[in-house]
């Protein structure tokens, strides 16, 4: 763990836009809670999007 919690604050602030971007990929509304569940379940699209987001914030 890096100890830098800035990424968490950034992700929380942009959560609604994150869900909106992923909803576009799925062509249907997606809540931020559903994004979390999909990521935990290993959804490839969501995990790739989150990985890209993490890299852009590094």
DAMO-V610316 format. One record per pair of residues at least 4 apart in sequence whose C-alpha atoms are under 6 Angstrom apart, sorted by the first residue. I is the first residue (numbers start at 1). J is the second residue. D is the distance in Angstrom with one decimal. If there is no record, write none. Layout:
# DAMO-V610316
i=I j=J d=D
i=I j=J d=D
This chain:
# DAMO-V610316
i=11 j=15 d=5.7
i=19 j=23 d=5.9
i=19 j=30 d=5.8
i=19 j=31 d=5.8
i=19 j=32 d=5.3
i=23 j=27 d=5.7
i=23 j=28 d=5.3
i=23 j=29 d=5.1
i=23 j=30 d=5.0
i=34 j=38 d=6.0
i=38 j=43 d=5.3
i=39 j=43 d=5.5
i=39 j=46 d=5.7
i=39 j=47 d=5.5
i=44 j=48 d=5.9
